[in-house]
Amino acid sequence: MHDNRKLVEDRLRRFVEHFLRPAVYGPAHPLDIAAWRVDGEPVPVADALRTDYAPFALGDTWGGPWATTWFRVRGTVPADWAGRTVEAVFDLGFGNEGPGFAAEALVYSAQGVPIKGLHPRNRHLPVRDTTVDVLVEAAANPDVLRGFWPTELGDRLTAPTAPLYRLEQAELRILHENVWHLILDVEVLADLMAELPTTEPRRHGILRALERMMDTVDQHDVPGTAAAGRAELAGVLASPEHASAHRLSAVGHAHIDSAWLWPLRETVRKASRTFANVTTLAEDYPELVFACSQAQQYAWVRDHQPHIFDRIRKAVRAGNWAPVGSMWVEADGNLPGGEALARQLTHGKRFFADEFGVETTEIWLPDSFGYTAAYPQLARLAGVRWFLTQKLSWNETNKMPHHTFWWEGIDGTRIFTHFPPVDTYNAEIRGAELARAVRNYAEKGVASRSLMPFGDGGGGGGPTRERMERCRRARDLEGSAWVGVEPPAAFFEKAFV
């Protein structure tokens, strides 16, 4: 048979970008937009509910550095869209910046109840009624670093006042779910194919299935033929993994730096947007487990957004939310003394016990750059059983030789420790990440399980529906690591050696 592998792979890339992605959404229907530009620091939603709004049009600019603009968005779903999946889709001027480092927003109902957040990878608002009437609290957060060089935008008092963003999109759209699912099918299979050796029959089986899919989907009627295209991929997606495959425990995650490139008041809003997104996502994906540390951020949300905090409590009871970390914040592990770290553990564990009835069992420090040798002793004295970190993967010289191991402290106390070989706490559940976790894992032959935190972090964001769909497809997929969404404690219990 003629080897046309490269031609098919090139065709696939063009097919996805030129035909599939543009067909995810169907017709657009405009929304009525008005705006209120806040002078100074953010204000409560109660103020936004009783103020006057000025007309605002798509293409208008908004938001000087660190400013807030409230958008009032209203509209009616066309009658002939009845029975279709409808979403309000927004582009605040996101550009190419990642979540947490660009414009962000929290959407409220007309009664002032927070619904969900918006960021570059989470731009939709489900529409489950015939009308839309919401307020969008948009934060014009600037990008204050270029690489690690600071820009002039770091402080509202000294930054230029010119608007940073332009409202590019705020409209109702029909979501073609079969097209959206087809893209995810293709992504998972193409990612896996790229990681398999060209000598593997599995790689070529996937290639031919993808080729049949492209032959089946009508480029002029993608929504009408997407289901037939998915049928061509069903067989290769259903082929099960072998028994000895590496097992990845996928845990939803959203690292939020309490104090880094934004003021503390913005950390409160970042946590609120992220936590609202997670509790909303769990309604559609009951298997979601979101590991969330830092009692301080919970306390901020409790005090500033009680509706969201009530949803967190319900998610904890339902098993979708796992309070972790045992500490008040994800503390630095080098500078604080023993007394300071002891208080981190005392206050953190007390908060989780008082607010959720949860006795946390781990220290969770994915983004700390170093660790005192007293941690094992302090952790065990606090009733902690496990320790997790990730940032050691940044080491350029002294590479950590293990991923799952017993860490022995200066007094001889030992704590079971895991260092995820996926080398990120912001995993996207892409094939390259899964392959890297398998390739890196240092304990092959002794153990075959690791943890993978997934979701946008640093500046917040959290897991998305696309990541949850990839988890579903990779759960038992021949040639890939096995992926299962589960709580961190479940991973540690299974990995314990």
C-alpha positions as CSV (number, residue, x, y, z in Angstrom):
1,M,0.0,0.0,0.0
2,H,1.2,3.5,-0.8
3,D,2.5,5.3,2.3
4,N,0.5,8.5,2.3
5,R,0.8,9.0,6.0
6,K,2.1,12.5,5.9
7,L,-0.5,13.6,3.3
8,V,-3.3,12.3,5.5
9,E,-1.9,14.0,8.6
10,D,-1.5,17.3,6.8
11,R,-5.1,16.9,5.4
12,L,-6.4,16.3,8.9
13,R,-4.9,19.5,10.3
14,R,-6.4,21.5,7.5
15,F,-9.7,19.7,7.9
16,V,-10.0,20.5,11.6
17,E,-9.1,24.1,11.3
18,H,-10.9,25.0,8.0
19,F,-14.1,22.9,8.4
20,L,-14.7,21.4,11.8
21,R,-13.9,24.3,14.2
22,P,-15.8,26.9,12.1
23,A,-18.8,24.6,12.3
24,V,-19.0,24.2,16.1
25,Y,-21.5,27.1,16.3
26,G,-24.4,27.7,14.0
27,P,-26.3,30.9,13.4
28,A,-25.7,34.0,15.6
29,H,-28.3,36.2,17.1
30,P,-27.4,39.6,18.6
31,L,-27.7,40.5,22.3
32,D,-28.4,44.0,23.6
33,I,-25.4,45.4,25.5
34,A,-25.0,48.3,27.9
35,A,-22.1,49.2,30.1
36,W,-21.2,50.9,33.3
37,R,-17.5,51.8,33.7
38,V,-16.5,51.7,37.4
39,D,-14.4,54.6,38.5
40,G,-11.7,53.1,40.8
41,E,-11.8,49.9,42.7
42,P,-14.3,47.1,42.1
43,V,-17.8,47.4,43.6
44,P,-20.3,44.8,44.9
45,V,-23.0,43.5,42.6
46,A,-25.6,45.3,44.6
47,D,-24.2,48.6,43.2
48,A,-24.3,47.2,39.7
49,L,-27.9,46.2,40.0
50,R,-29.1,49.7,40.8
51,T,-26.9,51.9,38.5
52,D,-27.6,53.3,35.1
53,Y,-26.1,51.7,32.0
54,A,-25.0,53.4,28.8
55,P,-25.3,51.9,25.3
56,F,-22.4,49.8,24.3
57,A,-21.6,48.2,20.9
58,L,-19.5,45.3,19.8
59,G,-16.1,46.7,18.8
60,D,-16.1,49.4,21.5
61,T,-13.1,49.5,23.8
62,W,-13.3,49.0,27.6
63,G,-11.1,48.8,30.6
64,G,-7.9,50.6,31.4
65,P,-5.4,48.6,33.5
66,W,-7.0,47.0,36.6
67,A,-10.4,48.8,35.8
68,T,-13.8,47.1,36.0
69,T,-16.6,47.4,33.5
70,W,-20.1,46.0,34.2
71,F,-22.0,44.8,31.1
72,R,-25.7,44.4,31.1
73,V,-26.5,41.7,28.5
74,R,-30.1,41.0,27.4
75,G,-31.7,39.1,24.6
76,T,-34.4,36.6,23.4
77,V,-33.7,33.2,21.9
78,P,-35.3,33.1,18.4
79,A,-38.5,31.0,18.4
80,D,-37.2,28.7,15.7
81,W,-34.3,27.7,17.9
82,A,-36.5,25.8,20.2
83,G,-35.1,22.4,21.2
84,R,-31.6,23.4,20.2
85,T,-28.6,23.8,22.5
86,V,-28.1,27.5,22.8
87,E,-25.2,29.4,24.4
88,A,-24.3,33.0,24.9
89,V,-20.7,33.3,23.6
90,F,-18.4,36.1,24.7
91,D,-15.0,37.4,23.6
92,L,-14.0,40.3,25.9
93,G,-10.9,40.8,23.8
94,F,-9.1,37.8,25.1
95,G,-6.4,37.6,22.3
96,N,-3.8,34.9,22.8
97,E,-3.2,35.3,26.5
98,G,-3.9,32.4,28.8
99,P,-6.5,32.3,31.6
100,G,-5.6,34.4,34.5
101,F,-3.4,36.7,32.6
102,A,-5.9,38.6,30.5
103,A,-9.4,39.9,30.7
104,E,-11.7,37.9,33.0
105,A,-15.3,38.1,34.1
106,L,-17.9,36.8,36.4
107,V,-21.5,36.5,35.1
108,Y,-24.4,37.2,37.5
109,S,-28.1,36.6,37.1
110,A,-30.5,39.6,37.0
111,Q,-31.0,39.0,40.7
112,G,-27.3,39.3,41.5
113,V,-26.5,35.6,41.9
114,P,-23.1,34.6,40.5
115,I,-23.4,32.0,37.7
116,K,-20.0,31.3,36.2
117,G,-16.8,32.8,35.1
118,L,-15.5,33.7,31.6
119,H,-11.9,33.5,30.5
120,P,-10.1,32.8,27.2
121,R,-10.7,29.0,27.4
122,N,-14.2,29.3,28.9
123,R,-16.2,31.7,26.9
124,H,-19.7,30.3,27.0
125,L,-22.8,30.7,29.1
126,P,-25.4,28.0,28.9
127,V,-28.9,29.4,28.0
128,R,-31.7,27.3,29.5
129,D,-34.5,29.7,29.0
130,T,-36.0,31.7,26.2
131,T,-34.5,35.0,27.5
132,V,-31.1,36.2,28.6
133,D,-30.7,38.8,31.3
134,V,-27.3,38.9,33.0
135,L,-24.7,41.2,34.4
136,V,-21.0,40.6,33.4
137,E,-18.4,41.9,35.8
138,A,-15.4,42.3,33.5
139,A,-12.0,42.8,34.9
140,A,-9.4,44.5,32.7
141,N,-6.5,42.7,34.2
142,P,-3.3,43.5,32.3
143,D,-0.4,41.3,31.4
144,V,2.3,42.7,33.6
145,L,5.2,40.5,32.5
146,R,6.9,39.9,29.2
147,G,8.7,36.7,29.9
148,F,9.9,37.7,33.4
149,W,10.5,41.3,32.5
150,P,7.9,43.7,34.1
151,T,5.8,46.0,32.0
152,E,4.5,49.5,33.0
153,L,1.1,48.1,33.8
154,G,1.7,46.7,37.2
155,D,-0.1,49.3,39.3
156,R,-3.4,51.0,38.6
157,L,-2.1,54.3,40.1
158,T,0.8,54.6,37.7
159,A,-0.3,52.6,34.6
160,P,-1.6,54.4,31.5
161,T,-5.3,54.8,31.5
162,A,-6.1,53.9,27.8
163,P,-8.5,50.9,27.4
164,L,-6.8,47.6,27.0
165,Y,-9.6,45.5,25.5
166,R,-12.2,45.6,22.8
167,L,-15.5,43.7,23.2
168,E,-15.3,41.3,20.2
169,Q,-18.3,39.0,20.8
170,A,-21.5,38.8,22.8
171,E,-24.1,36.9,21.0
172,L,-26.4,33.9,21.1
173,R,-25.2,30.9,19.1
174,I,-26.5,27.4,18.4
175,L,-24.0,24.8,19.6
176,H,-23.6,21.9,17.2
177,E,-22.8,19.3,19.8
178,N,-21.9,16.5,17.4
179,V,-19.3,18.8,15.7
180,W,-17.9,19.7,19.1
181,H,-17.7,16.1,20.2
182,L,-16.2,15.1,16.8
183,I,-13.4,17.6,17.3
184,L,-12.6,16.1,20.7
185,D,-12.6,12.6,19.3
186,V,-10.2,13.8,16.6
187,E,-7.9,15.6,19.1
188,V,-7.6,12.6,21.4
189,L,-6.9,10.2,18.6
190,A,-4.5,12.5,16.7
191,D,-2.6,13.2,19.9
192,L,-2.3,9.5,20.6
193,M,-1.3,8.7,17.0
194,A,1.5,11.3,17.2
195,E,3.0,9.7,20.2
196,L,3.0,6.1,18.9
197,P,6.0,4.8,16.9
198,T,5.4,4.5,13.1
199,T,6.1,0.8,13.5
200,E,3.0,0.3,15.6
201,P,-0.1,-1.1,13.9
202,R,-2.2,0.9,16.3
203,R,-0.9,4.2,14.9
204,H,-1.9,3.2,11.3
205,G,-5.3,1.9,12.4
206,I,-6.0,5.4,13.9
207,L,-4.7,7.1,10.8
208,R,-7.1,5.1,8.5
209,A,-10.0,5.7,10.8
210,L,-9.3,9.4,10.7
211,E,-9.1,9.3,6.9
212,R,-12.4,7.5,6.7
213,M,-13.9,10.2,9.0
214,M,-12.8,12.9,6.6
215,D,-14.2,11.1,3.6
216,T,-17.5,10.7,5.4
217,V,-18.0,14.3,6.7
218,D,-19.4,16.6,4.1
219,Q,-17.4,19.8,4.1
220,H,-20.5,21.7,3.0
221,D,-22.7,20.2,5.8
222,V,-20.5,19.4,8.7
223,P,-23.3,19.6,11.4
224,G,-25.5,17.2,9.3
225,T,-22.7,14.6,8.8
226,A,-20.7,14.9,12.0
227,A,-22.5,12.0,13.6
228,A,-21.6,9.7,10.7
229,G,-18.0,10.9,11.0
230,R,-18.0,10.1,14.7
231,A,-19.2,6.6,13.9
232,E,-16.1,6.0,11.8
233,L,-14.0,6.7,14.9
234,A,-16.0,4.8,17.4
235,G,-14.1,1.5,16.9
236,V,-10.6,2.9,17.5
237,L,-11.9,4.9,20.5
238,A,-13.4,1.8,22.0
239,S,-10.3,-0.4,21.7
240,P,-9.2,-1.0,25.4
241,E,-5.9,-0.4,27.0
242,H,-3.6,-3.3,28.0
243,A,-3.5,-4.5,31.6
244,S,0.0,-3.2,32.3
245,A,-0.7,0.4,31.2
246,H,0.4,3.2,33.4
247,R,-2.5,4.6,35.4
248,L,-3.0,8.3,35.8
249,S,-5.3,9.7,38.5
250,A,-6.6,12.9,37.0
251,V,-7.6,15.5,39.6
252,G,-9.2,18.8,38.7
253,H,-7.0,21.7,39.7
254,A,-6.6,25.5,39.6
255,H,-3.6,26.9,41.2
256,I,-4.2,30.5,42.2
257,D,-1.3,32.6,43.5
258,S,-2.6,34.6,46.4
259,A,-0.1,37.4,45.8
260,W,1.9,37.6,42.6
261,L,1.0,39.7,39.5
262,W,-2.2,41.2,40.8
263,P,-3.6,42.9,44.0
264,L,-5.1,40.9,46.7
265,R,-8.6,42.1,45.8
266,E,-8.1,40.5,42.4
267,T,-7.2,37.2,44.0
268,V,-10.6,37.3,45.7
269,R,-12.3,37.7,42.3
270,K,-10.1,35.1,40.6
271,A,-11.0,32.6,43.3
272,S,-14.7,33.5,42.9
273,R,-14.7,33.1,39.1
274,T,-12.8,29.8,39.3
275,F,-14.9,28.3,42.1
276,A,-18.1,29.3,40.3
277,N,-16.9,27.6,37.1
278,V,-16.0,24.4,38.9
279,T,-19.3,24.1,40.7
280,T,-21.1,24.7,37.4
281,L,-19.0,22.2,35.6
282,A,-19.8,19.5,38.2
283,E,-23.5,19.7,37.2
284,D,-22.7,18.4,33.7
285,Y,-19.8,16.1,34.7
286,P,-20.7,14.3,38.0
287,E,-17.4,12.4,37.9
288,L,-15.4,15.7,38.4
289,V,-13.2,15.9,41.4
290,F,-11.6,19.3,42.1
291,A,-8.7,19.5,44.5
292,C,-8.5,22.9,46.1
293,S,-6.0,24.1,48.7
294,Q,-5.4,27.4,50.6
295,A,-8.0,28.0,53.3
296,Q,-7.4,31.7,53.0
297,Q,-8.9,31.7,49.5
298,Y,-11.9,29.8,50.7
299,A,-12.4,32.3,53.5
300,W,-12.3,35.2,51.0
301,V,-15.0,33.6,48.9
302,R,-17.1,32.8,52.0
303,D,-17.0,36.4,53.0
304,H,-17.4,38.0,49.6
305,Q,-19.4,35.5,47.6
306,P,-21.6,33.5,50.0
307,H,-23.7,32.0,47.1
308,I,-20.5,30.4,45.6
309,F,-19.4,29.2,49.0
310,D,-22.7,27.5,49.6
311,R,-22.2,25.7,46.2
312,I,-18.7,24.6,47.4
313,R,-20.2,23.1,50.5
314,K,-22.7,21.1,48.4
315,A,-19.9,20.0,46.0
316,V,-17.8,18.8,49.0
317,R,-20.8,16.7,50.2
318,A,-21.4,15.3,46.7
319,G,-17.8,14.3,46.3
320,N,-17.0,16.7,43.4
321,W,-14.8,18.9,45.6
322,A,-11.8,17.8,47.6
323,P,-10.4,20.3,50.1
324,V,-6.6,19.6,50.2
325,G,-3.4,21.0,51.5
326,S,-4.0,21.3,55.2
327,M,-2.4,24.8,55.2
328,W,-3.8,28.3,55.4
329,V,-1.9,29.1,52.1
330,E,0.5,27.2,49.9
331,A,3.4,28.5,51.9
332,D,7.0,29.0,51.0
333,G,9.0,26.1,52.3
334,N,12.4,27.8,52.7
335,L,12.0,31.1,54.6
336,P,9.4,30.5,57.3
337,G,10.4,29.0,60.6
338,G,9.0,25.9,62.3
339,E,6.5,27.9,64.3
340,A,5.1,29.7,61.3
341,L,4.7,26.4,59.4
342,A,3.1,24.8,62.4
343,R,0.5,27.6,62.5
344,Q,-0.1,27.2,58.8
345,L,-1.1,23.6,59.5
346,T,-3.0,24.3,62.6
347,H,-5.2,27.1,61.1
348,G,-5.6,25.4,57.8
349,K,-6.7,22.1,59.2
350,R,-9.1,23.8,61.6
351,F,-10.7,25.8,58.8
352,F,-11.4,22.7,56.7
353,A,-12.7,20.8,59.7
354,D,-15.0,23.6,60.9
355,E,-16.3,24.7,57.4
356,F,-16.6,21.3,55.7
357,G,-16.2,18.6,58.3
358,V,-13.1,17.4,56.4
359,E,-9.9,16.2,58.0
360,T,-7.3,16.9,55.3
361,T,-4.5,14.3,55.0
362,E,-2.0,15.8,52.7
363,I,0.3,18.8,52.2
364,W,-0.3,20.1,48.7
365,L,2.5,22.4,47.4
366,P,2.6,22.2,43.6
367,D,4.1,25.7,43.1
368,S,6.6,26.1,46.0
369,F,10.2,26.1,45.0
370,G,11.8,24.5,48.0
371,Y,11.1,22.6,51.2
372,T,12.5,22.5,54.7
373,A,13.8,19.2,55.9
374,A,11.5,19.6,58.9
375,Y,8.3,19.1,56.8
376,P,8.0,15.4,57.3
377,Q,8.1,15.9,61.1
378,L,5.7,18.8,61.1
379,A,3.3,17.1,58.7
380,R,3.1,13.9,60.7
381,L,2.6,15.8,64.0
382,A,-0.3,17.5,62.3
383,G,-1.9,14.2,61.3
384,V,-0.9,14.5,57.6
385,R,-0.1,11.3,55.7
386,W,0.9,12.4,52.2
387,F,3.0,15.1,50.6
388,L,2.7,16.4,47.0
389,T,4.8,18.9,45.0
390,Q,5.5,19.7,41.4
391,K,7.8,22.6,41.0
392,L,11.0,20.5,41.4
393,S,10.5,19.7,37.7
394,W,11.9,23.2,37.0
395,N,15.3,22.1,38.4
396,E,18.0,22.5,35.7
397,T,20.9,20.8,37.5
398,N,19.8,18.6,40.4
399,K,17.1,16.6,38.8
400,M,14.8,14.7,41.3
401,P,15.5,11.0,40.8
402,H,12.1,9.7,42.0
403,H,8.4,10.4,41.6
404,T,6.9,8.2,44.3
405,F,9.0,7.8,47.4
406,W,9.3,8.1,51.2
407,W,10.8,11.4,52.3
408,E,12.8,11.1,55.5
409,G,13.2,14.3,57.5
410,I,16.1,15.5,59.8
411,D,14.6,13.7,62.8
412,G,14.0,10.4,60.9
413,T,10.3,11.0,60.4
414,R,9.1,9.7,57.0
415,I,6.2,10.8,54.9
416,F,4.9,9.3,51.7
417,T,5.6,11.7,48.9
418,H,4.6,12.1,45.2
419,F,6.0,14.2,42.5
420,P,3.8,13.9,39.4
421,P,5.8,12.9,36.3
422,V,3.5,14.8,34.0
423,D,5.6,17.8,35.0
424,T,2.8,20.3,35.3
425,Y,-0.1,21.2,37.6
426,N,-2.0,22.7,34.6
427,A,-2.5,19.6,32.5
428,E,-4.8,19.8,29.4
429,I,-5.2,16.0,29.1
430,R,-3.4,16.1,25.7
431,G,-1.6,13.0,24.3
432,A,1.9,14.5,24.7
433,E,1.3,15.1,28.4
434,L,0.0,11.5,29.0
435,A,3.0,10.1,27.1
436,R,5.4,12.3,29.1
437,A,4.0,11.1,32.4
438,V,4.6,7.5,31.3
439,R,8.0,8.2,29.8
440,N,9.2,10.2,32.9
441,Y,7.9,8.0,35.6
442,A,11.0,6.8,37.6
443,E,9.5,3.9,39.5
444,K,8.6,1.7,36.5
445,G,8.7,-1.9,37.5
446,V,7.9,-1.1,41.2
447,A,4.8,1.0,40.7
448,S,2.6,2.1,37.8
449,R,0.4,4.9,39.1
450,S,0.8,8.7,39.2
451,L,-1.3,11.8,39.8
452,M,-2.1,14.4,37.1
453,P,-3.6,17.8,38.2
454,F,-5.5,19.2,35.3
455,G,-7.0,22.7,34.7
456,D,-5.8,26.2,34.1
457,G,-3.8,27.8,37.0
458,G,-1.4,30.4,38.1
459,G,-4.0,33.0,37.8
460,G,-6.9,30.6,38.1
461,G,-9.4,29.2,35.6
462,G,-9.7,25.6,36.5
463,P,-10.8,22.6,34.5
464,T,-13.0,23.0,31.5
465,R,-15.6,20.8,29.8
466,E,-13.1,20.0,27.0
467,R,-10.6,18.6,29.6
468,M,-13.4,16.5,31.1
469,E,-14.3,15.1,27.7
470,R,-10.7,14.2,27.0
471,C,-10.6,12.4,30.4
472,R,-13.6,10.3,29.3
473,R,-12.1,9.3,26.0
474,A,-8.7,8.5,27.6
475,R,-10.1,6.4,30.4
476,D,-9.5,3.1,28.6
477,L,-7.8,3.8,25.3
478,E,-5.3,1.4,23.6
479,G,-1.8,2.8,23.4
480,S,-2.4,5.5,26.0
481,A,-2.0,5.7,29.7
482,W,-5.2,4.8,31.6
483,V,-6.9,8.0,32.9
484,G,-9.4,8.1,35.7
485,V,-10.8,11.1,37.5
486,E,-10.6,10.5,41.3
487,P,-9.8,12.3,44.6
488,P,-6.1,12.7,45.6
489,A,-6.7,10.6,48.7
490,A,-7.8,7.7,46.4
491,F,-4.6,8.0,44.5
492,F,-2.4,8.0,47.6
493,E,-4.2,5.0,49.1
494,K,-3.6,3.0,45.9
495,A,-0.1,4.3,45.4
496,F,1.0,3.8,49.0
497,V,4.0,1.5,49.2
